[in-house]
């Protein structure tokens, strides 16, 4: 994780601001909030730089649990310590949990309706598109990556082939390609 941010950079004003911000982020996502989180935290609120976001998102992905909740823990902890991590987590979970319970009750009444099934399929396609758009937006950060854009591209393609073609478990991809990337970065950063 990055060092603490400079004092002159925008930051959450209070624990309440942190809670409300992560609650609003959670309420904007359906099936994935990567695009929304990147836009809000980097472009709108500017709590993170693009490079910090990529670094923190990478850490959040390898931690157990949902990526965006892990990111809320990281960001909350960065600004307010343990209290901030707990408040960021609560912001991501409390209101969405209540909504999910209410929606589950409603869905149980209308699950056989074709319009409901079609709407859920459509939302899945939109979520996939948002993730792809965010990936494309973040490509520019590969130029400053320590292992270089060529290695990043090669490892990304190897990941896709491993998952799509060979149907390798995520753990194999993570430890295999992650180990290669770690080794490359370590060698280039080593004094």
C-alpha positions in Angstrom: 0.0 0.0 0.0 1.0 3.6 -0.6 2.3 5.9 2.1 -0.2 8.2 3.8 -1.5 10.8 1.4 -0.2 14.4 1.6 -2.3 16.8 3.9 -3.1 19.1 1.0 -4.9 16.4 -1.0 -8.7 15.9 -0.7 -9.7 13.4 1.9 -12.8 12.3 3.7 -13.9 15.1 6.0 -15.1 12.8 8.7 -16.1 9.2 9.5 -19.6 10.2 8.5 -18.4 11.4 5.1 -16.5 8.1 4.7 -19.6 6.1 5.6 -21.9 8.0 3.3 -19.4 7.9 0.4 -19.0 4.1 0.6 -22.7 3.6 1.1 -23.4 5.6 -2.1 -20.7 3.6 -3.9 -22.3 0.4 -2.8 -25.8 1.5 -3.9 -24.5 2.4 -7.4 -23.2 -1.1 -8.1 -25.1 -4.1 -9.3 -22.9 -7.1 -9.9 -19.7 -5.2 -9.7 -18.7 -1.7 -8.8 -15.1 -1.4 -10.1 -15.9 1.3 -12.7 -18.0 3.3 -10.2 -15.4 3.0 -7.4 -12.6 4.1 -9.8 -14.5 7.1 -11.0 -15.6 8.2 -7.6 -12.4 7.7 -5.6 -9.9 8.8 -8.3 -11.7 11.2 -10.6 -14.5 12.8 -8.5 -13.3 12.8 -4.8 -9.6 12.5 -5.6 -9.0 10.5 -2.4 -6.6 8.3 -4.4 -4.4 8.9 -7.4 -4.8 6.5 -10.3 -1.6 4.7 -9.4 -2.7 4.4 -5.7 -6.0 3.0 -6.9 -4.4 0.4 -9.1 -2.0 -0.6 -6.3 -4.8 -0.7 -3.6 -7.2 -2.6 -6.0 -4.5 -5.1 -6.6 -4.0 -5.7 -2.9 -7.8 -5.8 -2.5 -8.1 -8.5 -5.2 -5.7 -10.9 -3.5 -7.2 -10.5 0.0 -10.0 -12.9 0.9 -13.5 -11.5 0.4 -15.1 -9.1 -2.0 -12.6 -6.7 -3.7 -14.6 -3.5 -3.1 -15.1 -4.3 0.5 -11.4 -4.9 0.9 -10.7 -1.6 -0.8 -13.1 0.2 1.6 -11.1 -1.3 4.5 -7.8 -0.1 2.9 -9.1 3.4 2.2 -10.9 3.8 5.6 -7.8 2.5 7.3 -5.5 4.9 5.4 -7.4 8.0 6.5 -8.8 7.1 10.0 -7.0 3.9 11.1 -9.0 1.0 12.5 -12.1 3.2 13.0 -12.0 4.2 9.4 -11.6 0.6 8.2 -14.7 -0.4 10.2 -16.7 2.6 9.0 -15.7 2.0 5.4 -16.8 -1.7 5.8 -20.1 -0.6 7.4 -20.7 1.8 4.6 -20.3 -0.9 2.0 -22.6 -3.4 3.9 -25.3 -1.9 6.1 -27.7 -0.2 3.6 -27.1 -2.7 0.8 -27.8 -5.6 3.2 -31.2 -4.1 4.1 -32.0 -3.5 0.4 -31.0 -7.1 -0.6 -33.2 -8.6 2.1 -36.2 -6.4 0.8 -35.4 -7.3 -2.8 -35.2 -11.0 -2.0 -38.6 -10.8 -0.4 -40.0 -9.1 -3.5 -38.1 -11.4 -5.9 -39.6 -14.5 -4.2 -43.0 -13.2 -5.3 -42.1 -12.4 -8.9 -39.2 -14.8 -9.8 -41.3 -16.7 -12.4 -41.9 -13.5 -14.4 -39.9 -13.4 -17.7 -39.3 -9.7 -17.4 -37.5 -10.1 -14.2 -35.2 -12.8 -15.6 -34.5 -10.6 -18.7 -33.7 -7.6 -16.5 -31.2 -9.6 -14.5 -29.4 -10.8 -17.7 -29.3 -7.3 -19.0 -27.7 -6.0 -15.8 -25.0 -8.7 -16.0 -24.1 -7.5 -19.5 -23.9 -3.9 -18.3 -21.7 -4.9 -15.4 -19.3 -6.7 -17.8 -19.2 -3.6 -20.0 -18.4 -1.3 -17.1 -15.5 -3.6 -16.0 -14.1 -3.6 -19.6 -14.4 0.2 -19.8 -12.5 0.7 -16.5 -9.8 -1.6 -17.7 -9.4 0.4 -20.9 -9.3 3.6 -18.9 -6.5 2.3 -16.6 -4.3 1.0 -19.5 -2.3 4.3 -19.4 -1.0 3.4 -15.9 0.9 0.5 -17.5 3.5 2.9 -18.8 4.6 3.7 -15.3 4.4 0.1 -14.1 7.8 -1.2 -12.9 7.7 -4.3 -15.1 6.6 -2.4 -18.2 3.6 -2.5 -20.4 4.9 -5.4 -22.5 5.2 -7.8 -19.5 1.9 -6.5 -18.1 0.2 -7.2 -21.4 1.8 -10.7 -21.8 0.8 -11.6 -18.2 -2.7 -10.3 -18.8 -3.1 -12.4 -21.9 -1.6 -15.4 -20.2 -4.2 -15.0 -17.5 -7.1 -14.8 -20.0 -5.8 -17.9 -21.8 -5.3 -19.8 -18.6 -8.9 -19.0 -17.4 -10.8 -19.1 -20.6 -9.0 -21.8 -22.7 -7.5 -24.0 -20.0 -10.1 -23.3 -17.3 -7.4 -23.2 -14.6 -8.5 -22.4 -11.1 -8.0 -18.9 -10.0 -5.5 -20.0 -7.3 -3.2 -21.4 -10.0 -3.4 -18.2 -12.0 -2.9 -16.1 -8.9 0.1 -17.9 -7.6 1.6 -18.8 -11.0 1.4 -15.6 -12.9 1.4 -13.5 -9.7 4.6 -15.2 -8.7 6.1 -14.3 -12.1 5.0 -10.7 -11.9 6.3 -10.5 -8.3 9.7 -11.8 -9.3 10.0 -9.5 -12.3 9.0 -6.5 -10.1 11.4 -7.5 -7.4 14.3 -7.9 -9.7 13.7 -4.4 -11.3 13.2 -2.7 -7.9 16.2 -4.4 -6.2 19.0 -1.9 -5.7 
